[in-house]
Amino acid sequence: MKFKKMLTICGVMVACTALLVGCGNGSKDQSKDGKTTIRISWWGGDDRHEATLAAIKAFEKANPDIKVKSEYSGWDGVEQKMATQITGRTEPDVMQVNYDWLAQYSPDGTGFADLTGIDGLDLSGYEETTLESGKINGKLNAVPFSENARVWAVNKKAFEDRGLEVPTTWEGYVKAADKFEEGAFPARIDTYALWTYLQQETGKSVLAEDGTFQYDKETLKKGFEWYKEMIDKGVIPTIQETKEQADANPGAPSKKLLDGQYATLTTWSAQISGEYKNMADAGQELSLATFPTLSEGSEQVIINKPSMLFAVSKNSKNQEAAVKLLDFLLNDPEGVKAMSLARGVPANQKAFDILDKDGQISGIDKDVYEYVKNTKGITFSKYTEMSKVMQPYNDAFDEFSYGKITADEAAQRTMDGMTEAVEQVKSTIE
């Protein structure tokens, strides 16, 4: 269902309620005992629920004049509920939001409260580039709790057993492939690797912040040809093989990864600790390594994006209290300790230091934080979080991988399909 239609339907659903309860900017909400009442919503699993509820309890203890009502669930139904609430201007005062929701619900930057320089919210622990990802038209619509980036991890033993050093360039991986026996590979990649390669080639992400496609056809064609070259030279397995591995062990790590036949993997930083555990359970060890670069000494460039963002309702009757709660979750030692790592390692340096001192961050979590912080990243556009926008590329990648279309055709289909999808998304929110 198109977003505009969904909002229209939701608007009808909430119209009567809106007449009864008023829309947004009425008098302040107070409970019977005279306390200011605010609402907060989020989704996730039990660990996130427990952590957030503990932080809210600590906030209420520190602020006895404020009562917080929590609205939380798993993922199912969250998007529909959010659309209904925003249409009726009944959204919670504080909300956990998805990255792409900023483009959907606030295309001009006015859909959420502008947190730029707002009193009571300390953002001094954030890198400016991190905060930029939460902005629309220069307005800070949401603050990222954490960041998610593509990382490269290696099984050093797999290289050592073959008398090799871990390569740092794609050419190095091509040379290393000669030492790997049939059926074994120095690398295993996914569809994001092509985008990472092109970022290193061009210094730009596939989509600009406004959704504009930033590669020309020849550049994109080169990316598909590079992927095919990596297969032909034995650097990576075919997509057929990786899918067969996944189908053979649904929901489980690849057997070839666990036994060292795949010597590297690339994944999101939020998922790497799970991969480390899987490898450790199999008697193997992963280590973070340099993402392969185009040439020796050139700068590695990774994909990153904000994760687990928090926004404040522009319709909040108690915005001061809402901001106070958000600041508590992001900065107060009691709030930070309670929130812990349930939403990943905090992007806020102040929160990181609190958890680090408290002994909650160690091992791979600390390594990943330093890796992402010290590696140049290009932030993916909000539109790349929309499955509808990325589907044309995924389809073209599959068809190209199976030899059904040429690199030229794959590039054209990707450009045309993603451009059309972005235009369709924009037409539903204008």
Sequence and secondary structure as in RCSB ss.txt:
>XXXX:A:sequence
MKFKKMLTICGVMVACTALLVGCGNGSKDQSKDGKTTIRISWWGGDDRHEATLAAIKAFEKANPDIKVKSEYSGW
DGVEQKMATQITGRTEPDVMQVNYDWLAQYSPDGTGFADLTGIDGLDLSGYEETTLESGKINGKLNAVPFSENAR
VWAVNKKAFEDRGLEVPTTWEGYVKAADKFEEGAFPARIDTYALWTYLQQETGKSVLAEDGTFQYDKETLKKGFE
WYKEMIDKGVIPTIQETKEQADANPGAPSKKLLDGQYATLTTWSAQISGEYKNMADAGQELSLATFPTLSEGSEQ
VIINKPSMLFAVSKNSKNQEAAVKLLDFLLNDPEGVKAMSLARGVPANQKAFDILDKDGQISGIDKDVYEYVKNT
KGITFSKYTEMSKVMQPYNDAFDEFSYGKITADEAAQRTMDGMTEAVEQVKSTIE
>XXXX:A:secstr
  HHHHHHHHHHHHHHHHHHH  SSSS  B TTS EEEEEEEE  HHHHHHHHHHHHHHHHH TTEEEEEEEE S
TTHHHHHHHHHHTT   SEEEE TTHHHHH TTS SS   TT TT   TTS HHHHHTTEETTEE  EEEEEEEE
EEEE HHHHHTTT    SBHHHHHHHHTTS TT BS    HHHHHHHHHHHHSS SB TT  B S HHHHHHHHH
HHHHHHHTTSS  HHHHHHHHHHSTTS  HHHHTTSB EEEEEGGGHHHHHHHHHHTT   EEE   BSSTT   
EEEEEEEEEEEE TT TTHHHHHHHHHHHHH HHHHHHHTTTTSSBSSHHHHHHHHHTT   HHHHHHHHHHHHS
EEEE  GGGG HHHHHHHHHHHHHHHTTSS HHHHHHHHHHHHHHHHHHHHHHH 
